[in-house]
């Protein structure tokens, strides 16, 4: 994602964007119909929009976290 290399973005902002992308990919990893390329495109559009809305906690259940973790370990 070229947007993360922009010098105008502070380190904290880049880290939060990467965290959000990781959560999106993690949530979608069990759904085989999700295309990661389209997720990255959408995130790039969100960054470009300049929206400053902040979200709260992620809210993944431990069961979901465990099943996704096992999926990544395979």
PDB file as gemmi writes it, atoms N, CA and C in Angstrom:
CRYST1    1.000    1.000    1.000  90.00  90.00  90.00 P 1                      
ATOM      1  N   UNK A   1       0.836  -1.172   0.000  1.00  0.00           N  
ATOM      2  CA  UNK A   1       0.000   0.000   0.000  1.00  0.00           C  
ATOM      3  C   UNK A   1       0.883   1.237   0.000  1.00  0.00           C  
ATOM      4  N   UNK A   2       0.902   1.909  -1.111  1.00  0.00           N  
ATOM      5  CA  UNK A   2       1.778   3.059  -1.255  1.00  0.00           C  
ATOM      6  C   UNK A   2       1.411   4.198  -0.316  1.00  0.00           C  
ATOM      7  N   UNK A   3       0.169   4.288   0.108  1.00  0.00           N  
ATOM      8  CA  UNK A   3      -0.273   5.380   0.980  1.00  0.00           C  
ATOM      9  C   UNK A   3       0.472   5.367   2.307  1.00  0.00           C  
ATOM     10  N   UNK A   4       0.886   4.193   2.763  1.00  0.00           N  
ATOM     11  CA  UNK A   4       1.568   4.094   4.048  1.00  0.00           C  
ATOM     12  C   UNK A   4       2.983   4.634   3.990  1.00  0.00           C  
ATOM     13  N   UNK A   5       3.501   4.855   2.797  1.00  0.00           N  
ATOM     14  CA  UNK A   5       4.857   5.369   2.655  1.00  0.00           C  
ATOM     15  C   UNK A   5       4.889   6.884   2.545  1.00  0.00           C  
ATOM     16  N   UNK A   6       3.730   7.532   2.584  1.00  0.00           N  
ATOM     17  CA  UNK A   6       3.684   8.989   2.500  1.00  0.00           C  
ATOM     18  C   UNK A   6       4.325   9.575   3.754  1.00  0.00           C  
ATOM     19  N   UNK A   7       5.242  10.486   3.563  1.00  0.00           N  
ATOM     20  CA  UNK A   7       5.929  11.091   4.696  1.00  0.00           C  
ATOM     21  C   UNK A   7       5.002  11.939   5.551  1.00  0.00           C  
ATOM     22  N   UNK A   8       3.905  12.405   4.982  1.00  0.00           N  
ATOM     23  CA  UNK A   8       2.992  13.257   5.737  1.00  0.00           C  
ATOM     24  C   UNK A   8       2.200  12.477   6.790  1.00  0.00           C  
ATOM     25  N   UNK A   9       2.135  11.156   6.663  1.00  0.00           N  
ATOM     26  CA  UNK A   9       1.441  10.349   7.664  1.00  0.00           C  
ATOM     27  C   UNK A   9       2.362  10.100   8.846  1.00  0.00           C  
ATOM     28  N   UNK A  10       1.849  10.359  10.043  1.00  0.00           N  
ATOM     29  CA  UNK A  10       2.642  10.097  11.237  1.00  0.00           C  
ATOM     30  C   UNK A  10       2.735   8.591  11.473  1.00  0.00           C  
ATOM     31  N   UNK A  11       3.780   8.191  12.196  1.00  0.00           N  
ATOM     32  CA  UNK A  11       4.011   6.770  12.462  1.00  0.00           C  
ATOM     33  C   UNK A  11       2.788   6.129  13.126  1.00  0.00           C  
ATOM     34  N   UNK A  12       2.193   6.830  14.077  1.00  0.00           N  
ATOM     35  CA  UNK A  12       1.021   6.305  14.772  1.00  0.00           C  
ATOM     36  C   UNK A  12      -0.113   6.019  13.788  1.00  0.00           C  
ATOM     37  N   UNK A  13      -0.316   6.911  12.834  1.00  0.00           N  
ATOM     38  CA  UNK A  13      -1.383   6.741  11.848  1.00  0.00           C  
ATOM     39  C   UNK A  13      -1.115   5.516  10.992  1.00  0.00           C  
ATOM     40  N   UNK A  14       0.124   5.352  10.535  1.00  0.00           N  
ATOM     41  CA  UNK A  14       0.475   4.180   9.728  1.00  0.00           C  
ATOM     42  C   UNK A  14       0.248   2.897  10.514  1.00  0.00           C  
ATOM     43  N   UNK A  15       0.638   2.896  11.799  1.00  0.00           N  
ATOM     44  CA  UNK A  15       0.458   1.704  12.627  1.00  0.00           C  
ATOM     45  C   UNK A  15      -1.020   1.367  12.797  1.00  0.00           C  
ATOM     46  N   UNK A  16      -1.849   2.375  12.996  1.00  0.00           N  
ATOM     47  CA  UNK A  16      -3.280   2.142  13.173  1.00  0.00           C  
ATOM     48  C   UNK A  16      -3.926   1.636  11.887  1.00  0.00           C  
ATOM     49  N   UNK A  17      -3.456   2.141  10.757  1.00  0.00           N  
ATOM     50  CA  UNK A  17      -3.975   1.663   9.473  1.00  0.00           C  
ATOM     51  C   UNK A  17      -3.621   0.194   9.283  1.00  0.00           C  
ATOM     52  N   UNK A  18      -2.376  -0.148   9.568  1.00  0.00           N  
ATOM     53  CA  UNK A  18      -1.955  -1.542   9.424  1.00  0.00           C  
ATOM     54  C   UNK A  18      -2.715  -2.450  10.382  1.00  0.00           C  
ATOM     55  N   UNK A  19      -2.974  -1.965  11.593  1.00  0.00           N  
ATOM     56  CA  UNK A  19      -3.753  -2.741  12.556  1.00  0.00           C  
ATOM     57  C   UNK A  19      -5.165  -2.978  12.027  1.00  0.00           C  
ATOM     58  N   UNK A  20      -5.763  -1.937  11.470  1.00  0.00           N  
ATOM     59  CA  UNK A  20      -7.116  -2.074  10.918  1.00  0.00           C  
ATOM     60  C   UNK A  20      -7.144  -3.067   9.764  1.00  0.00           C  
ATOM     61  N   UNK A  21      -6.152  -2.999   8.885  1.00  0.00           N  
ATOM     62  CA  UNK A  21      -6.080  -3.938   7.762  1.00  0.00           C  
ATOM     63  C   UNK A  21      -5.916  -5.360   8.280  1.00  0.00           C  
ATOM     64  N   UNK A  22      -5.073  -5.537   9.295  1.00  0.00           N  
ATOM     65  CA  UNK A  22      -4.868  -6.873   9.865  1.00  0.00           C  
ATOM     66  C   UNK A  22      -6.170  -7.433  10.426  1.00  0.00           C  
ATOM     67  N   UNK A  23      -6.946  -6.591  11.095  1.00  0.00           N  
ATOM     68  CA  UNK A  23      -8.220  -7.041  11.658  1.00  0.00           C  
ATOM     69  C   UNK A  23      -9.200  -7.399  10.547  1.00  0.00           C  
ATOM     70  N   UNK A  24      -9.251  -6.579   9.503  1.00  0.00           N  
ATOM     71  CA  UNK A  24     -10.154  -6.853   8.384  1.00  0.00           C  
ATOM     72  C   UNK A  24      -9.797  -8.180   7.725  1.00  0.00           C  
ATOM     73  N   UNK A  25      -8.514  -8.387   7.483  1.00  0.00           N  
ATOM     74  CA  UNK A  25      -8.072  -9.633   6.850  1.00  0.00           C  
ATOM     75  C   UNK A  25      -8.347 -10.813   7.771  1.00  0.00           C  
ATOM     76  N   UNK A  26      -8.106 -10.630   9.072  1.00  0.00           N  
ATOM     77  CA  UNK A  26      -8.344 -11.711  10.024  1.00  0.00           C  
ATOM     78  C   UNK A  26      -9.824 -12.077  10.063  1.00  0.00           C  
ATOM     79  N   UNK A  27     -10.677 -11.081  10.117  1.00  0.00           N  
ATOM     80  CA  UNK A  27     -12.118 -11.350  10.143  1.00  0.00           C  
ATOM     81  C   UNK A  27     -12.580 -12.025   8.859  1.00  0.00           C  
ATOM     82  N   UNK A  28     -11.977 -11.662   7.745  1.00  0.00           N  
ATOM     83  CA  UNK A  28     -12.391 -12.222   6.471  1.00  0.00           C  
ATOM     84  C   UNK A  28     -11.694 -13.505   6.092  1.00  0.00           C  
ATOM     85  N   UNK A  29     -10.715 -13.928   6.881  1.00  0.00           N  
ATOM     86  CA  UNK A  29      -9.914 -15.088   6.501  1.00  0.00           C  
ATOM     87  C   UNK A  29     -10.710 -16.388   6.482  1.00  0.00           C  
ATOM     88  N   UNK A  30     -11.762 -16.460   7.252  1.00  0.00           N  
ATOM     89  CA  UNK A  30     -12.576 -17.672   7.253  1.00  0.00           C  
ATOM     90  C   UNK A  30     -13.575 -17.688   6.104  1.00  0.00           C  
ATOM     91  N   UNK A  31     -13.794 -16.533   5.502  1.00  0.00           N  
ATOM     92  CA  UNK A  31     -14.715 -16.426   4.369  1.00  0.00           C  
ATOM     93  C   UNK A  31     -13.894 -16.496   3.092  1.00  0.00           C  
ATOM     94  N   UNK A  32     -13.937 -17.626   2.429  1.00  0.00           N  
ATOM     95  CA  UNK A  32     -13.091 -17.855   1.247  1.00  0.00           C  
ATOM     96  C   UNK A  32     -13.466 -16.964   0.065  1.00  0.00           C  
ATOM     97  N   UNK A  33     -14.644 -16.338   0.108  1.00  0.00           N  
ATOM     98  CA  UNK A  33     -15.064 -15.506  -1.020  1.00  0.00           C  
ATOM     99  C   UNK A  33     -14.464 -14.100  -0.967  1.00  0.00           C  
ATOM    100  N   UNK A  34     -13.791 -13.763   0.134  1.00  0.00           N  
ATOM    101  CA  UNK A  34     -13.223 -12.419   0.270  1.00  0.00           C  
ATOM    102  C   UNK A  34     -11.894 -12.338  -0.466  1.00  0.00           C  
ATOM    103  N   UNK A  35     -11.740 -11.299  -1.244  1.00  0.00           N  
ATOM    104  CA  UNK A  35     -10.528 -11.064  -2.022  1.00  0.00           C  
ATOM    105  C   UNK A  35      -9.686 -10.012  -1.301  1.00  0.00           C  
ATOM    106  N   UNK A  36      -8.494 -10.379  -0.838  1.00  0.00           N  
ATOM    107  CA  UNK A  36      -7.641  -9.450  -0.092  1.00  0.00           C  
ATOM    108  C   UNK A  36      -7.263  -8.231  -0.922  1.00  0.00           C  
ATOM    109  N   UNK A  37      -7.121  -8.399  -2.217  1.00  0.00           N  
ATOM    110  CA  UNK A  37      -6.760  -7.261  -3.066  1.00  0.00           C  
ATOM    111  C   UNK A  37      -7.835  -6.180  -2.995  1.00  0.00           C  
ATOM    112  N   UNK A  38      -9.096  -6.590  -2.999  1.00  0.00           N  
ATOM    113  CA  UNK A  38     -10.172  -5.602  -2.914  1.00  0.00           C  
ATOM    114  C   UNK A  38     -10.198  -4.932  -1.544  1.00  0.00           C  
ATOM    115  N   UNK A  39      -9.831  -5.669  -0.502  1.00  0.00           N  
ATOM    116  CA  UNK A  39      -9.754  -5.079   0.835  1.00  0.00           C  
ATOM    117  C   UNK A  39      -8.694  -3.987   0.857  1.00  0.00           C  
ATOM    118  N   UNK A  40      -7.517  -4.264   0.300  1.00  0.00           N  
ATOM    119  CA  UNK A  40      -6.453  -3.267   0.275  1.00  0.00           C  
ATOM    120  C   UNK A  40      -6.857  -2.045  -0.546  1.00  0.00           C  
ATOM    121  N   UNK A  41      -7.581  -2.261  -1.625  1.00  0.00           N  
ATOM    122  CA  UNK A  41      -8.056  -1.151  -2.449  1.00  0.00           C  
ATOM    123  C   UNK A  41      -9.018  -0.271  -1.651  1.00  0.00           C  
ATOM    124  N   UNK A  42      -9.950  -0.902  -0.944  1.00  0.00           N  
ATOM    125  CA  UNK A  42     -10.908  -0.150  -0.136  1.00  0.00           C  
ATOM    126  C   UNK A  42     -10.218   0.624   0.977  1.00  0.00           C  
ATOM    127  N   UNK A  43      -9.237   0.010   1.634  1.00  0.00           N  
ATOM    128  CA  UNK A  43      -8.510   0.702   2.696  1.00  0.00           C  
ATOM    129  C   UNK A  43      -7.760   1.897   2.117  1.00  0.00           C  
ATOM    130  N   UNK A  44      -7.168   1.728   0.948  1.00  0.00           N  
ATOM    131  CA  UNK A  44      -6.494   2.845   0.285  1.00  0.00           C  
ATOM    132  C   UNK A  44      -7.447   3.993   0.011  1.00  0.00           C  
ATOM    133  N   UNK A  45      -8.676   3.664  -0.392  1.00  0.00           N  
ATOM    134  CA  UNK A  45      -9.682   4.698  -0.632  1.00  0.00           C  
ATOM    135  C   UNK A  45     -10.086   5.386   0.665  1.00  0.00           C  
ATOM    136  N   UNK A  46     -10.181   4.617   1.747  1.00  0.00           N  
ATOM    137  CA  UNK A  46     -10.499   5.217   3.040  1.00  0.00           C  
ATOM    138  C   UNK A  46      -9.418   6.195   3.479  1.00  0.00           C  
ATOM    139  N   UNK A  47      -8.161   5.812   3.258  1.00  0.00           N  
ATOM    140  CA  UNK A  47      -7.050   6.690   3.622  1.00  0.00           C  
ATOM    141  C   UNK A  47      -7.108   7.966   2.799  1.00  0.00           C  
ATOM    142  N   UNK A  48      -7.371   7.822   1.524  1.00  0.00           N  
ATOM    143  CA  UNK A  48      -7.427   8.977   0.627  1.00  0.00           C  
ATOM    144  C   UNK A  48      -8.578   9.915   0.962  1.00  0.00           C  
ATOM    145  N   UNK A  49      -9.650   9.384   1.541  1.00  0.00           N  
ATOM    146  CA  UNK A  49     -10.825  10.208   1.829  1.00  0.00           C  
ATOM    147  C   UNK A  49     -10.558  11.232   2.925  1.00  0.00           C  
ATOM    148  N   UNK A  50      -9.580  10.963   3.794  1.00  0.00           N  
ATOM    149  CA  UNK A  50      -9.267  11.901   4.866  1.00  0.00           C  
ATOM    150  C   UNK A  50     -10.229  11.853   6.030  1.00  0.00           C  
ATOM    151  N   UNK A  51     -11.083  10.851   6.108  1.00  0.00           N  
ATOM    152  CA  UNK A  51     -12.030  10.717   7.204  1.00  0.00           C  
ATOM    153  C   UNK A  51     -11.267  10.482   8.503  1.00  0.00           C  
ATOM    154  N   UNK A  52     -11.592  11.247   9.546  1.00  0.00           N  
ATOM    155  CA  UNK A  52     -10.862  11.148  10.812  1.00  0.00           C  
ATOM    156  C   UNK A  52     -11.628  10.373  11.875  1.00  0.00           C  
ATOM    157  N   UNK A  53     -12.646   9.638  11.495  1.00  0.00           N  
ATOM    158  CA  UNK A  53     -13.435   8.874  12.452  1.00  0.00           C  
ATOM    159  C   UNK A  53     -12.578   7.807  13.121  1.00  0.00           C  
ATOM    160  N   UNK A  54     -12.713   7.683  14.433  1.00  0.00           N  
ATOM    161  CA  UNK A  54     -11.955   6.691  15.202  1.00  0.00           C  
ATOM    162  C   UNK A  54     -12.925   5.624  15.691  1.00  0.00           C  
ATOM    163  N   UNK A  55     -12.519   4.367  15.627  1.00  0.00           N  
ATOM    164  CA  UNK A  55     -13.371   3.282  16.111  1.00  0.00           C  
ATOM    165  C   UNK A  55     -12.923   2.836  17.491  1.00  0.00           C  
ATOM    166  N   UNK A  56     -13.782   2.089  18.146  1.00  0.00           N  
ATOM    167  CA  UNK A  56     -13.456   1.581  19.471  1.00  0.00           C  
ATOM    168  C   UNK A  56     -12.942   0.154  19.385  1.00  0.00           C  
ATOM    169  N   UNK A  57     -13.148  -0.628  20.427  1.00  0.00           N  
ATOM    170  CA  UNK A  57     -12.555  -1.964  20.508  1.00  0.00           C  
ATOM    171  C   UNK A  57     -12.984  -2.868  19.358  1.00  0.00           C  
ATOM    172  N   UNK A  58     -12.162  -3.843  19.085  1.00  0.00           N  
ATOM    173  CA  UNK A  58     -12.355  -4.733  17.947  1.00  0.00           C  
ATOM    174  C   UNK A  58     -13.504  -5.701  18.196  1.00  0.00           C  
ATOM    175  N   UNK A  59     -13.569  -6.301  19.350  1.00  0.00           N  
ATOM    176  CA  UNK A  59     -14.692  -7.137  19.712  1.00  0.00           C  
ATOM    177  C   UNK A  59     -14.721  -8.537  19.130  1.00  0.00           C  
ATOM    178  N   UNK A  60     -13.574  -9.147  18.906  1.00  0.00           N  
ATOM    179  CA  UNK A  60     -13.540 -10.532  18.434  1.00  0.00           C  
ATOM    180  C   UNK A  60     -13.678 -11.470  19.623  1.00  0.00           C  
ATOM    181  N   UNK A  61     -14.495 -12.504  19.471  1.00  0.00           N  
ATOM    182  CA  UNK A  61     -14.607 -13.489  20.542  1.00  0.00           C  
ATOM    183  C   UNK A  61     -13.341 -14.342  20.575  1.00  0.00           C  
ATOM    184  N   UNK A  62     -13.054 -14.918  21.720  1.00  0.00           N  
ATOM    185  CA  UNK A  62     -11.868 -15.776  21.841  1.00  0.00           C  
ATOM    186  C   UNK A  62     -12.010 -17.014  20.958  1.00  0.00           C  
ATOM    187  N   UNK A  63     -13.224 -17.509  20.805  1.00  0.00           N  
ATOM    188  CA  UNK A  63     -13.454 -18.669  19.938  1.00  0.00           C  
ATOM    189  C   UNK A  63     -13.093 -18.330  18.491  1.00  0.00           C  
ATOM    190  N   UNK A  64     -13.548 -17.172  18.021  1.00  0.00           N  
ATOM    191  CA  UNK A  64     -13.235 -16.749  16.658  1.00  0.00           C  
ATOM    192  C   UNK A  64     -11.731 -16.541  16.511  1.00  0.00           C  
ATOM    193  N   UNK A  65     -11.117 -15.886  17.492  1.00  0.00           N  
ATOM    194  CA  UNK A  65      -9.676 -15.644  17.458  1.00  0.00           C  
ATOM    195  C   UNK A  65      -8.918 -16.969  17.366  1.00  0.00           C  
ATOM    196  N   UNK A  66      -9.330 -17.944  18.177  1.00  0.00           N  
ATOM    197  CA  UNK A  66      -8.666 -19.248  18.169  1.00  0.00           C  
ATOM    198  C   UNK A  66      -8.803 -19.972  16.843  1.00  0.00           C  
ATOM    199  N   UNK A  67      -9.995 -19.916  16.250  1.00  0.00           N  
ATOM    200  CA  UNK A  67     -10.182 -20.613  14.975  1.00  0.00           C  
ATOM    201  C   UNK A  67      -9.376 -19.963  13.859  1.00  0.00           C  
ATOM    202  N   UNK A  68      -9.287 -18.643  13.854  1.00  0.00           N  
ATOM    203  CA  UNK A  68      -8.484 -17.959  12.838  1.00  0.00           C  
ATOM    204  C   UNK A  68      -6.999 -18.220  13.071  1.00  0.00           C  
ATOM    205  N   UNK A  69      -6.584 -18.237  14.330  1.00  0.00           N  
ATOM    206  CA  UNK A  69      -5.182 -18.520  14.650  1.00  0.00           C  
ATOM    207  C   UNK A  69      -4.791 -19.904  14.140  1.00  0.00           C  
ATOM    208  N   UNK A  70      -5.650 -20.893  14.377  1.00  0.00           N  
ATOM    209  CA  UNK A  70      -5.365 -22.249  13.890  1.00  0.00           C  
ATOM    210  C   UNK A  70      -5.305 -22.283  12.366  1.00  0.00           C  
ATOM    211  N   UNK A  71      -6.161 -21.506  11.714  1.00  0.00           N  
ATOM    212  CA  UNK A  71      -6.162 -21.440  10.257  1.00  0.00           C  
ATOM    213  C   UNK A  71      -4.825 -20.908   9.736  1.00  0.00           C  
ATOM    214  N   UNK A  72      -4.281 -19.876  10.388  1.00  0.00           N  
ATOM    215  CA  UNK A  72      -3.007 -19.302   9.961  1.00  0.00           C  
ATOM    216  C   UNK A  72      -1.827 -20.225  10.259  1.00  0.00           C  
ATOM    217  N   UNK A  73      -1.966 -21.106  11.241  1.00  0.00           N  
ATOM    218  CA  UNK A  73      -0.871 -21.993  11.609  1.00  0.00           C  
ATOM    219  C   UNK A  73      -0.767 -23.202  10.688  1.00  0.00           C  
ATOM    220  N   UNK A  74      -1.776 -23.444   9.889  1.00  0.00           N  
ATOM    221  CA  UNK A  74      -1.776 -24.605   8.986  1.00  0.00           C  
ATOM    222  C   UNK A  74      -0.809 -24.407   7.852  1.00  0.00           C  
TER     223      UNK A  74                                                      
END                                                                             
